[in-house]
Amino acid sequence: MSRFLFTLCACALVVRSAIAADCPDWAAPRAAAEIQQLGRQINVWDQAYRERGVSLIADELYDQALDRLARWQNCFPHTPTTQTYRLRAGKVAHPVAQTGLAKLADEEQLKLWVAPRSGLWVQPKVDGVAVTLVYRDGQLSQAISRGDGWQGQDWTDAVRSLPAVPAHWPQRQHLVLQGELYWRLEDHVQSRNGGVNARSTVAGLLQRKQLDEAQRAGIGLFVWDWPDGPEAMSERLRIMTSAGLDTAEYSHPIESAAQAIEWRQRWFNQPLPFATDGVVLRQNARPEPSSWQAEPPGWAAAWKYPPQRALAQVIDVEFRIGRTGRITPVLELEPTSLDDRIIRRVSAGSLQRWRELDIGPGDLISIRLAGQTIPQVEHLITKASQPTALAAPPQADYHALSCWQASEGCRGQFLARLSWLGGENGLDLQGVGPGTWECLIDTGAVSGLLDWLALPEATAQACDAKIAAKLAPARQRRFSTWLRALSLPASGSAQLPDNWNALQRMSSTEWQAQRGIGPTRARQLIEFTAHLHITGLAERLADAGIDGFQPVIQQSGTTSGSAPGAAHR
């Protein structure tokens, strides 16, 4: 069902949200600008939704934006607010107001809502676009979009063409139905598939002048209320079933909050023919439809599924430089709750994507969990009223062969190199992680990649009393393990020499003769071996007695190295 566009003071059941959070540390002019900015954006969303039935933002983000605006206004009560959006003239009045729904935040609120009520029913909260259907003498005479609950668009011509909408009622009578036009889905599991933009699909189709047969057949109807129908819900459902509607299949009586919880879990995890975003609880008894208002009533409420997205405010942008020189913008966020987790930072992906999104401190963004675990940026929602200009590190300064020392501007990549070298993909030094390396850098014990091979004992023990024992296994690691730890470019299934001398002498032709090595990778491998030679890293490893880096003594007495695959010739 469509979201209810709350007035900002009508959030009584949802108050648990962000109003209790800390207030932003803004001066009055900044507060006014931010409140105006977010208010204008909400008006844009309202206009698209009320006038065209188009949802420009996910319901959960819209609700969070309203909560945030209410919190800011509560923090700065004397700040001027944006004029709320009002529907333009020329719309069609609903014969019965579409009430919208208050939203229950959790099981505690659910129990409080259920306890004093009786005659309750539960339905899935179908994710589509709301519509009012008006029948006169049993004939469909009008279809009206939700709009602002009082009036909406005339959708009669488009809706009359839909096979799912009954053109005739079983009895020749006047009646009003309220329901949801949804996009039909096959074996849709909400917990697995999410919303899949089903609502936007329907909203877009209803804006067209003509629909083809497949498009018309793809739109279903779920009637969730018959305001002027029989007093008993069971009787309303019986008659709707005789009219060809499937409301009864998805409407179940409940006597406790536990039953509502059970249905919510079932509909979240089992296949349905439509997308849903929660459940709706309804009382059997309602007031006369003439008294209904375009605001949440006391006899119905929604309990939505856990948010899959969250609205987050950016505090700062940090540019992290990885082992290979890749620059990753990481957004530091105001602590944000998402799926029972608190998210404080999220990667913006690549520099290119960060620039495309144009995200900076103070901006509001939407985030979601990828694979239920990793937070990721979805969209920029609004810019800060006073944007901050940011300059990313020059990409040309960082690459696969940069930052082998802890020099100025190199700390990030250098630390990443050390972390890889000692990690499970490298030398696998147990108990030696980024914190240890940072300490060794900060105390001056390590400024080059291999300084730790000969650590000053007193300095090292200031970081870890057992550091010597933890680093000792590195000297027993095989030559191939050391190459991987030093970040040798990927060589696939190539057969590598078993010593540094032979590896360093390999030509481009010899590299390309190896399986899976092309011209680009051959060039990278040659550059890598040359770099380790020029920087003296290979010589340092030879002096430390590391396997494969010491000169190979042939029978003639000269030093050399075996060629690739020599042991197999």
VOFI-216734 format. One record per atom (N, C-alpha, C, CB): z, x, y. Coordinates in pm, whole numbers, plus 50000, padded with zeros to 5 digits. Glycine has a CB too. Layout:
residues N
ZXY...
//
This chain:
residues 569
500005008249881500005000050000500005008650125501194990750000499515003350234499355011350354500695014750417498485004150454500715025650488501965029750551502315020250664501865044050602503585018850688504015011050803504185020350921505335003350774503615016551035503685025051153504975021851228502435022951245505995029251198507315026551254507335028151406508345035651191508095019551473508555023251606509625033651584509095010751688509785042551679510605054251654512085051251640510415064151763512515039351680513925036051667514205028051541514405028451789513195025851457513355016851343513495024151212512195007551335514085036051214514145044151092515505043151024513835058651124516165031651030517535030550983517725035150840517995016550996516795031450751516975035050610516575049350582516175025850522515865055450673515365068750647516105079250728513875069450677517155075050795517835083850889518285096750826519005076850949518485097050699518945108750630518095121050654519005105950488516885119150703515945130050715516375140450816514595124950751515505143350912515695155750986516585154451108514395160951028517085142351142517815141051267519085149451264518155126451293519625151451145520855159451135520575174451144521565156451005519305178151146518965192451149519265198251287517475194551112519255211551294519515218151422518425214951522519635233251404518815214551648517835211851753517125224851792518515205551877515855223951831515135235851876515785241752002513655232551904515715254752014516275261652130515215262252241516765276052092514935250752300513885249752402514475246252538512845239252361513885251852640514185247252776513515233652795513685257652884513955226252894513465212552916511935211752928514095206953042511285220753006509815219653015509125221552880509275230053114509625230952800509025233052667509245220852579509615245652600510445215352583510745203552501509825191952538512215199352518509655189852668508775178852712507355180952663508775177752866506875193352673505495196252630505315194152481505125210552668506295198652399506185197252254506235182552213507295205152185507135175052274507255160752241505995153252279508455154552312505435156252396504195149952439503055153452343503835154152583503015166152304501935170752215501955163352082502055185852191503115162752019503205156051889502995141051904504575158951823503505135252012503305120952035501845117352050504055116652158501085125652121499645123052136498935123852002499025132952235499335133651918498685134951788498965122651700499165147751717500205117751704500535105751627499715093951675502045102551639499475092951805498645082151858497215082951806498645082452010496705095051793495345096851737495305091651594494925111951742496315095251516496365090351377496475075151373497545096651301497325069651462497505055151465496205047951498498585051351567495485053151596494235046551636493235046251521493625053651758493075057651453492125058251341492535048651230492015072551286493835047951204494315039651093494245024751127495755043451057494675021251247494735007151284493365001251313495635005451403492495009251374491205003851414490125005351308490755010451540490175016351231489105018751135489595018950990488415031851167490915017750972491445018350837491345032250776490725008650749491175042450861490995056150814492305063750830489835063250891492775069750722494005077650726493635092350746494845075750596493915097650864493565111550894494605121350843493405113351043495705116250794496785124850746497495117850632497775128350861497985125450536498715119650424499955112250473499105130550323500265101050407501415092950447502695101150459501625081650348502935109950360504175117450360504265126550482504285125550231503125132150525503125140550645503295132050771501825148750653502675120350770502815111150884504285107350902501945098450864504925103650792506345099950799507195111550850506845095250662506895123550802507655135250845507415138250993507295147450759506185135751040505885137851182506695128051267504375136151209506795115451223507605105751296509075109851297507465091851234509575114451182510965118951175511205130651270511325122951032510245139951270510395151751357510385147651504509265161851330509475138651541509425134051680510735127051718508225124451701511255118851626512535112151652513655122351670512875102451537513635132951587514665143351599514575150451733514545153651485513345154051771513185160751900513635151752016511725165051921513295139052008513715129852114515225128052115513025116252098515845128651997517295127851990517935140452050517745125851844517275151952029517785164552084517615165352236517075176352018516555159252286516235159852431516045145652483514945168652458517145138052496517045123652526516475120452663518395117452516516475129852754515985126952889514545131352910516875133652993513905135252801512525139952811511555128252808512205149752697510565127852898509575116952894508825117052762508575118253013508485105252710507765104052583506355099052606508515094752488505515101052506504135096352512504095081252491503265103552406503245074552567503045060252548502535057652407502055054452652503195048652334502755045852197501425038552198503815037552121500665040752092499325034852083499385019752070498555040851965498515012852141498404998352129496984994852085498754991252264496894985451994495594981551941494704976052051495754971251829493454979652049492524974852150492204960152129491244983052148491714953852233491344939652226490154937852134491034933952366489894925352094488724922452013489014922351866487664932252041490274923451823490634923351683490964909051639491824932751657491104907551506491364894451448492844893351412490474892051323493474882351448494894880551421495134877151274495474869551510496204882851218496624879151082497314865551087497584889951022496984856450995497694843650992499164845450956497024834150892499474855950877500844859750846500954874850871501244855950697501954878950946502084893150980502234901550853503294895451072501564913250852501794922950745503034930950783500544932250723504054930050701505374934850742505564949850736506404928550660504844956750650505174970750626506414971750540505364978250759506884983850519508014985950428508934996850479507514989550289510234994150470511205004950491511125014250370512664999350511511485026750389511365036650282512745041550241510485048350325513025040550112514275045650058514105060450027514695037749930515075068550069514915083050059515215088549921515805089750160516165082249847516585088249721517295077649636517515100349746517825081849522518495072549431519725066349496518885079649302520415073849579521605068449645521235056649733522305079449729520175058149814519745047149899519195035549815518675051849999518525038849705518035028449615519195019849566517285034649496520255026049519521385018549466522045009949574522415028149405522155015449695522735007749805521884995649839522915016649928520554997249828519654986149862519684975449752518204991349883519724979749626519664970349514520984962549498519344977849384522114969149518523424963449484523654949349537524494972349536523414946349665523744932849714522654922349689524034933449861521564926049621520424916949608520254912349464519144923649656519614900949449519304895649316517864890749316520294884049277517364887549195515984882749185514974893049229515824870249266515154905449183514294916349228513134918749132515104929249244512024923349188510824927049113510374940849159509684916449131509734948149068509214961349103507714961549078509924972449020506984968049169505534969649158505184984049191504784959749253504064989149140503605002349187503145001249332502455007849097503375011649406502895012149545501485017849543503855020849638500515009149530499125013049513498615019849640498245000849479497935030949623497485039049736496045035249772497575054249702495915025849864494595021449908494665017250054494085009749820493865007350091493905002150228494304987450222492525003950301495234983650308495774970150305494794960150365497124969550380494824947950312493914937550358494604924050347492594937750276494294915050439494714901150431493504892750392495334896150566493664884550288492594875650242492984861350276492334877350089492094854150345492364840450387491394831150313492214838850542491974821250242491164811350171491354797750239491554810650019490254790650260490284777150314489544767950219489664776550457490214757450177489654748350076489214756049952488464740450134489964766549920489684774049800488564784249813489354764749691487984785849930486884795149950487354807050034485674788150018486964819149996487304830950077486604829750211486894844250004487364828950317486764827050449486964838950542487324814750513487934847450512488194858450604488914869850533489024853650724488574881950570489274893950524489574902550646488424901850417490834906450661491264913450783491984926350743492194904350871491614937450804492314950050778493734949250835491554962050840494604958250790495994957550834496164959050984496784968050764495444968851043495614971151186497044974551218495174959051265497614967351315499014969951353499984960151290499154969451504499484952351193500334942451127500204928651188501774946751133499854928251317499614915451385498134911851385500144915951529497304921751404495864919451407495124931751356495394915951550493904929751306493134940751251491644938151260493524943051106490874946351190489424944951190488974933451101488774957951145487854927651136487244917551050486404924550944486364907651133486894924150820486204930550708485534920250616487194939050628485354908250666484914897250580483614900250507484744884650662482594904450577481294906650513481374917050403480254910950617482064928150430482164938750329482974934150208482794951350390484084927150232484964923250123484344912250037486304918550179483574903550098482924892850020481974898349914482154883550114481474910549937480514916249843481194923049725479624926249914482524923649723483234931149620483514922149499484554936849676483074926049380483314917949261484794915949231482654924449141485654925249273487084924349242487794913649323487744937649266487214909249432487864899449520487354885549484487584902749671488224876349442487784862849406487144855649526488964854549353485944850749506485284843049611485834828849618483764842649587486394824049507486924810349500488334810849441486004801149415489184801549486490524799949432490504788349333491564797549545491334788949228491294778149128491504764149185492324780649023492314763049290492544750049355491924750049494494054746749362491504738249540490974736949676492164736149772490034724249690492584747649819493744748049907493604759450007495034749649825494444758550112494524769550208495604779250159494834764350353495334792150165496354801950128496014815550188496464803049975497034824050191496894837650243497414847350137497664839450379496624857450107497034868150015497084881250091496074869049894498024889550055498094903050112498024913049997499404905050197497184922950011497024932349900496404945449942496204926149793495954952649842495444966249862494064967349798496404976649802493094972149874491794975849818491894990549779490614973149920491644993349654491825006949605490565011849534493035007749511490475024949517489355030849444489735032049298488975044649503488885026349212489185026249068489135040549012488185017048992490125043848931490205056948867490425054948717491345065548929489925064048638490065062948493491195071948444488745066648423492175065848378493315073248322493935082648425492885081248199494195077148543494765085248651496265086748631494455078948789496735099148622498165102048612498605108348743498485111648490499435101148816499785105448951500465119048953500685095249017501365121548859502075134348858501135145948832503185134148753500025143148766499055153748732497915154548833498485151448594497405143048876496185142748957496415141149106495325131748910497575136049146497825133849288496975122549344497555146549365496845122349477496145111149542494645111649536496545110649683494055123649513492605125949501491795118849609492125121249365492355117149729491655111149843491115097249813490505120149886491785090049722491295076849683491275067249801492145071049572492325067649884492375058349999491255061050097493735059450070491035073750126489975077250222488615072650171489965092250249488415073350039487135068949981486895054250012487115071249829487915045849991487775031550016487585028950166488995023749964488415035450249488305033250393486915036950444489365041450467486355047850393485015051950436483955041950394484675065450380484065036650272483065027050224483105014050304483285024050075484305009650343484414997050416483854998050558485854992650422483615010250606483005011950738481485010850732483405025250797480935011050613479475010550599478964996250608479035016850467477734995050650477134981750660476694976550525475944982150755476294985650436475854981450305476414990850199474324980850297476774984850083477244992649970476344990149851478714989149936476115000549771475314998249651476204992349541474645011549603475594988949430476304981949324477474990149270475354978549212477265003049250478325011649196479495012649295477775025549165479205013549423480255014549523481075001749529479655017649661480394990349522481114977449524481994976049400480114965649533481454980049285482214978949161483394988649157481314981349042483284999549232484335009649232485575005849310483805022349285485514995149388486654990949470487394979649398486194986349612488664981849370489504971849305490434965249404490304978149192491114954749359492044947249444493374945649371491464933349484494454949149436495794946249386496494937649491496614959449356496764925149457497464916149549498954917949528497044901049528499634922349633501064924649619501914913449676501434937449684501304903949750502114892749800501244880549829502874896949926501884869249812501284856249845502294849249934500934847449713502234851850065503294847250155503544832150150502954851150294502494824150144502664809650147502524803550008501664803350242502764811649903502664806749766503934799949720502334818049674503994796349592505184789849536506444798149559505004787249387507584791549559508844798249589509204808749484509964788049599508954805749358509334814949250508244825449228509594807249119508644837949216507694848849192506944846549061508424862349189507644841948959506994839848830505854829748841508014835048726506034819448921504984809448939503824815049021505544796949007504144822949121503084829249200502224838149109503694837549317502884845649022502154854548932501304846648833503134863548857501824835548783501064827348688499764822348749501904815448639499844817448871498644811948936497674823248971499024803949063498194834649017497304845849049496574850748925498094857349112497264850548812496604854448687495474844948654497614854748571495684831748674494624821948648493444823748742495164807748661493694830248859492614832848955491884845848925493174833249097492314852748818491644865048778492254877648836490234864448818493424876548896494094888248954495064894248852494854884349084495264907448859496114914248760497494917648814495444926748713497934910748918499234913648979500374912848877499504904149094500314902848788501404900948691501554912948599501174888348609500434919848570500484931348480501314942748538499084936348450501384943248669502094954248736503284949248820501124961948826503844937748784505014932348853506064928948748504654919748939507254934948758508264933448653509624930348715508334946148566510344920548657511684917548708512654928848671512184903948651513564931748761514584941848735515944936448778514254955148808516984941848716518344937548748519214949048797518994931148627518664961148794519494972748833518624983748892520294978148712519294992848960518585004649013518045013148899519525012949103518775013548787518325021648673516955017148623519345020848559516705003948624515404998948581514315002948680515434983748565514645002748809513665007148910513335021948890514215004849053514335029848859514115044248833513205045948712515465051548809513435037948609512635039048487511165035548514513195029748378510925024748587509535020948618508855031448707509495007148688509615036648801509045046848890508605058948809510055051048998509425063648716509075075048632507875071848543510265079248547507865059648488506775055748399505445055748473507055041948337505425049548588504165048648663503755062148722504285038348774504695071148741504375084448793503715093048686505635091248845504095090848559503675099848452502695093748352504865104748379502425080748362501515074448267500215070248336502185062348202499115069248259497815065948320497805052048384496715066748213497185051348500496975038848573495535038748623498005037248691495005027048658493615026448707493495029048857493025013048676494595033148921494575035649065495595046549098494885022649144495435052349217496425061949267497625054149322495805071149377498795059949311500005053849364500805064349440500855047549250501715059649525502575069449592504045065249588502135071349736504385056749491505765052749475505835038849414506505053049609506995032349433507155018549387507635010049503508155017749268507434996849487507904987149586508854977449518506704979449652509974974949582510964965249534510874952949621512414971249535510824941149557510704928549631511734918549579509274922849619512294910949672513134899849632512274887649604514184896849740512694879849509511994867449479511984858249601512644860449358513154856649664513284847649780512944855049907514704841749788512104848349990511754854050122511844842850226510304860350120511934846250352511914835850456510524829650468512364841750591510424819350547509124813050573508174823250634509284800750666506904823050592505954833150643505764832750794504634831350578506034821450858505884820651003506884829551076506054806351049507954833651005508974842051069508764856951041510354837951022507744860350961507524874450928507104882251052506454875750817507564894751058507264903451171506534915951120508554907451247505824922351209505104934751173506074946551178503894937351269507104945551097508114956051086508784954650949509174955251203509504964750902510084963950767511064952350755510804977050733510894943850653511814932750631513024937250549511094921050561513994928450535515154931750453514964928450307516364924550505513874921250272513684916750134512654925050056513264902250134512214936050113511294944950041511484959150092509804940350058511284968850003511414982950041510574991449947512904987550038510205003349994509435012749913510295024649877508155017249987510105029549757510725042249714509595051149668511815040049600509245060649751508055068649726508355080149630507505074149858507275085749575507415097349488507825109549570506095100049412508335119949503508695132049578507485137149657509215143149481507685140949782506555145749863505845157549798507035149650003504555157149797503755168349747503385177749862502495163149677503625173149983503325181050102504505180450196502035175950173504575190250283505635190250383505085195050516506825199150338505655189750622505325193950757506265205250794505425182150859505725216650834506555228350863506175234350997506415238950752507165239651067506905246251195506935261251176507935241851303505945267951231505825282551220506725289251324504345287051239507525298551278508385306151368507695319151412509735309351301507055325851315506425338651346505335341351243507475350251348504475351051272503435355351179503605370251154501995352151234503755373951028503885388050990502625392250913505165390450903502105403950945500915408850877501325419350774499885414850978501235415650648501645424750541500415432150488502355416950427500595445050469499495453350420499805457550278499265465850512498945453750187499165456250045498725470050001498465445949964498935472749875498635485749816497185489949837498945485649668496255480449829494835483849843494335483049987494005474649756495265480250080494875479250220494535465250265493705488050246494645455450175494385441550212495475436850308494325432350086495075430550417496005425450517496205410550493495485428150663497445406350471497755392350443498685386950551498395390850303498235377050629499135370650725500155361950651498335362150829501435364050675502495356150615503205348550725503485365150535503285335350709503885326850812505375325150783503185313050818506205328950877507635326250867507865312150919508495336850947508555303950840508685289750872510135286050903508165281250757510295275550982511565268750990511875264050848511535256751094513095266250794513385262250656512925247950629514885263650626512075246450527511415233650501511615229650356509905234450534512075217350334512315212350199511025207250138513385201350200510745211650016509555206949943509835207649794508295215449980509815196049728510025195249584511325202249543508835201349510512405198749610513735204149581513835219249604514105201149437512935224849681513005238949718513045240249869511795246749660513575251249916513545254150059512515265250080514975258350113511465262150156510395271750181510615278050317508995264750174510665291350320510885298550445509675306850489512085307450432508775309550398507565316950434506445313350339507815332150433505235314550388504065311050308502895319850351503705295950322502105324150254500935332350285499835323650343500435339750159499155328850444497995321950500496715326050430497875324650650496835334150324495645338650251495055351050315494595327650246493805350350349493115361750407493185361550560491655362050362492855372850620492765373250766491735363350817492415387350814490625362150745489575352950788490085338550792488365354050695490815334450687491305320650685492355318550794491895317250547493205328550815494195327350922493515325451057495105339750925492445332951080491725331551207491045317951217490675342751221490505313151105489855299951106490865288851135489155297250972492055289951075493075279851099493715281251237494145280750992493685293551290494245296151424495715292151430493435288551532496515298051340497935294451332498785305051401498375292851185499745300351481500655309551550502035303551562500115313051688502975310751620504345305751637504375292451712505195316151711505205283351663505355270251727504425259651672505125271651873503385263551599502435253751544503085245951430501145260651495502615233651410503005225651296501885226151192503325210951337502255229051067501255230050961501695221350844501055244750916500765218150754501135211650629501085222050518500175199550597502075221450430502125230550316502275222250188503285240850329501835227650077502035221249948502225231949842500835212049912502665227849724502865237349616501635237949528504095233549533501135249949505500005251949414500585254649276499085263749461500115246849177500645248649043502125245849033500365262348995502635237449124504045233549128504995245049159504435227448996504485256849195505385268249216505125275849346505275277749101503875278349379503555287249491503215279049616502375296549454503975280549724503635273149846502355278649908504785273949947501535269649959500295273850024500055265150147499105272949927499325270950243498985263950366497815254650338498655273950480497945242150384496825232750374496055232050505497325218750336496715227150610496025224650736496925228150854495565209950745496275230650967496975230851095497095216251140496215239651203498305211951175498505198051219498445197051371499855192651167499275204751439499205205151586499485219351633500205195051651498875223251743499145236051806500405235051891497955240651892501085246251909502225246752000501745243852142502925260651993502615238152221502225234952360501975247752440503315226552428502635258852398502435271752464502045281952356503735276252542500775282152317500335291052208500605305752239498855289052182500935313252134501175327552146499975335252094502455331652069499445344352176498315352452133498795363252037497585358852255498155364251922498535374051821497365383351791499015367051692497685395951767496655405651730496955410951591496575417351833496035409251500496215414451363495945429451362495265407051263496515436651266496225451051254494715453151232497025457351136494165464051286492725466651266492395468451119492295479151346491475460351069491125461150927490565474850889490105450450893489875481350983489245494250951490275505150923488355498651066491525503150967492555513350948493175513150808493635511651050492895502550733493565501050604492555498350494494595489750610492655506250387491705505150277492355511350153490345512150312491585512750046492145517349919492645531749922491115516049811492235539550023492645553650028493495556850151491415562550028493995546650216494835549050335496315548550298494515538550444497145554850381498605553650376499235558750247498985539450395499105571650224499805578050112501115584350160498905588650046501375583350290502635588150347503245577050432502405601050431504545578550461505255568750542505075571950690506755568350506503835573150734503555576250873503525563450957502225583750886503385564851087503405553251176502295543351139503245557851323502675530651129501715520251093501435519050945500455522651164502045528050865501735528450722502875523750633501345542350684503985520150688505155516950605504825506150501506315512250694504175495250544503905484150453503065488150334503215473050527501915494750360501045498550249501695509450164499695503250301502395518850229503055529550155504125523950061503675539750253504905514550111505935508350027505285500749912506825499050110504175494149938503465486749833502955496449726502285478649892502495508249769502035518449671503195522849582501435530749745504355525549642505505529849564505965518849469506645533949657505965506449518506415495349434505505493549314506465482249516504215494949334503255494249222503455505949126501795494049276503605517949185503735530049104504945528949009503875542449195506065523949059507255523148975507375510248897508465524849059506505500348926506615487248863506045486548723505945477148948506045474348666505625472748527504145475548506505945458648481503345474648611501925478148599501665493048614501125470548703502725500448653502575514748672503435522448572502945518648814504405529848625505245538348538506375530548471505825549748619506575518148512507585509548451508955516148452507195505948307509425519648571510725525948589511785514948605510725535648712512565512548503513535501748504514605504048611514175500448366514875493448687515925494148789515495500548919517065501648735514205503748931513685509549055512705499649116512995523549029513145492749219512315482549282512085485349428512935469049266511485475849501511195477849644512415481649726510595465349702513595475849691514795479249767515175493849754515955470649721515015499349635515315513549614514355522249695515225517249463513085519149688512085527049762512335526149912510665522249729512665514349961512945512850104514115521650146513235498050139515145521750063516315530050095515935544850098517435527749992515145549250000514735563349996513875567050117513965566149867513045557550162512235560050282513135560850405511175548950300514055551150417514915550250536515855562350548515725537450532516285567950435517175579650440516405592650457518015580250314515085591850455514265603850473514045611650345514895612750574514525606350231514355613550105512915613250058515255607649998512185602650094510785601150052509935598150174510635589849946508935606650198507965603950304506535605050252508165613550421506395610750131505105611450064505195604849928504625625950051504065601249869504055593149748504805599449632502645590449708504825612849625505435619449509506675627549543504425628649444507235625349662508435632649702509595630149608508825628949844509635618749546510755615049459510815623449331510665600349423509745631149303509785639849185510805651149203508395645849159511185653949327512185664349354513095659349466511495678049394513975650049432514835643749533516075652249564515255629949486516435653149692517745659049725518835650149666517925660649882519695655749584520645647749508521555639249596521495656649421522115644949700523055637549785522365625749852523665646749890521165628049904520425617349972520065606249874519155622850037519595610149756519185600249657520365591749613518545607149537521535598149591522685590649541523205580949645523785600249499522885582949771523275573349873522565560049852522975578850013521435560549785520695548249755521055542549620519195550949760521265551049521521565546549385522165558449309520265541049312523375556849265524065567849196523345571849066525505563949165522585562849010521905565548882520405567848901522135553948784520005570849024518575571649053517875582348972518365574249200518525593748951517875604748877517515600348735518795617148874518455593548669518205588948532517105578348528519495583248470517035570148632516035559548635514625564948659516385549348743514545576048734513235581948764512755591448655513285589148896513675596448574513345606748475512235602748378514575610248396512165590148330511115586648233509695588648286511275572248190509525589448417508175591148473507505603748419508235591748626508265614048394507695626848350507155626148207508735637848361507575615948133507095614647995505935604647981508235610247906505545598648092504465588848084503125595648059504395580548213502235588647988500925594147952500025595348075500255585347846498995603648060498015605948168497375592848212496925615948121496955584448118496305571748154497265562648230495795564648027498555563048195499545554948267499695559748410500915555348195499685572748428499785578248563498555574548648499935593648556497405574748588496205570848664496325556548714494945572448577496785547548629496965533648669498035532548778497355524948547499125540048763500205539648862499745544748998501385547848814498815554248997498295559849122497205551249183497765573949098496875539949116495875530349165494445535149147496115527349310494155541549033492765544448999491985531449002492645551448861490835530849070490035518649071489755513848929488725520849145489705500848911489525495048778488295501048710489385479748786488495505548587487385511948515487015504148389487755526248478487545491948376487175483448264487425490048130485735479548276486405489648044486545495547911485965509747904485855486647807485795515948020485255529648022486175539047946485065534548168485565548947879486325558847803486595570747894485565563247673487835572247938488175582448036488555595547968489325577548126488325606848037488805619847985490325619547974488345631548078490865629047899492325629447882492995639547973492665632447739492245644548074492885653748169492185652848305492835668448115492925657048406492485655448543491255663948575493605659048638491185676048526490055684748559488725678248522490195698148486488645672848403487405666548357487125653848437487485663248207488145646248465487975633748540487445636648681489315626048549488025646948743487665649948882486245655448895488645660048939485725661048786484385666848791483275656848757484295678548697483615644748716482595635248672481685631048788483245622948610480405630848763479405627048863479175611948859478075634648839478435607148958478095592948962477305588848839477305589649089476395597448798475585594448679476455593348555474515605248659477435602448543478325602148427479215589648427479185614748423479665586048546480485573848555479655561648516481045572148699478425560648568477615548848541477145548148395476405548748633477245559148326476915558948183478015552048103476695573148131479165550248166480285543548100480095528348106481625547648166480555521548007480415507048000481165500148113480915501947865480485491248183481105483348289481215490148423482445479348246480635502048440480705509348567479345509148634481195523948545479285503148754478055502948832478125512848946477795488948886477095513149031477045522949141478235521949236475765521249219478635509649272479745508049367481045513149308479895493349409481345509149185482595513449122482575528549098482825505948990481405534149063481295548649043481635555949173479885552648995481125550749284481415557049413482925556349443480615550049526483555545049416484975543449441485805552949356485405529049415485415554849232486145563849143486025578349188485625562349000484845582049233484645595849281485445598049409483145598749306485445588249498486225589449622487715590549591485965577349714488175583149493489595583649456489985597449403489895572949350489215602649310489565615749253489465626749358488655618949134488485625649448488355635549555489575634849648487045633249636490025622649675491145620849767492415626849710491355605849798492695624149583493885630049521493815645249520494055624749379492585650549509492405665149512492645670449654490995669049463492035663849753492135668549892493575667549942491195660349985494235656749909495595654849959496635662949882495965640149953496235669149774497165677449698498035669649603498025685049791497795656749587498635648749497498445653149352498305633849511497205655849315496955660349177497645673749151495425661549151497585682649250498225695749234499755694049224497865705049353500295684549300501745682049295502155677349155502155671449401501345668849096501625664048961501495675348858500685652448925500535684248880500375695648789501605704648796499105703748823502095707148920503285715548937504515709248871503555717849086504535695748867505685688948807505575688048656505825674948865504445693148600504285693348455503905679948396505545698048392503295671248477502915657948428501715659048334502585648348546501775652248222500745652548119499355649748176501065642448009498395658648145497005656548182496615662648315496725642148186497585665948399497245671348532497275686648534498205665948637497845692748432497875707348427496505712448380499005712448332496095724048427494805729748386494735731348235494565743248455493545728448177493335729848034492845743948005492315719347981493525751147914493165764947881492275764947757494435773647858491025769147776490115770047662490305783347588488645768547710489715784447472489875796447390489355808847461489145794747257488355807247546487795818647619488735823747726486465814947682489775815547751490725819547854490455813247988490725834347869489335806148004489045799448129489665785748128487525798548154489865780348245490405766848255489265757048264491345765348377489455745748197488405735548199489015722348158487225739248106488145713048130488585699948084487535694147995488885690448201487965686447897487015680147806486265669147875487715674747683485005667447836484165657147897484525643647839482665660147874484085632847907484385619547858483915617947715483755608947947484795613247630484425610347492484255622747406483165602347490484705634647453484475646947378485115646347240485015658947454486265639547231486945638947102486155630847000488315632947119485145623547046484385614946955483015620646924484245600947014482715632746979481395638446952481465647946833480875645847076
//
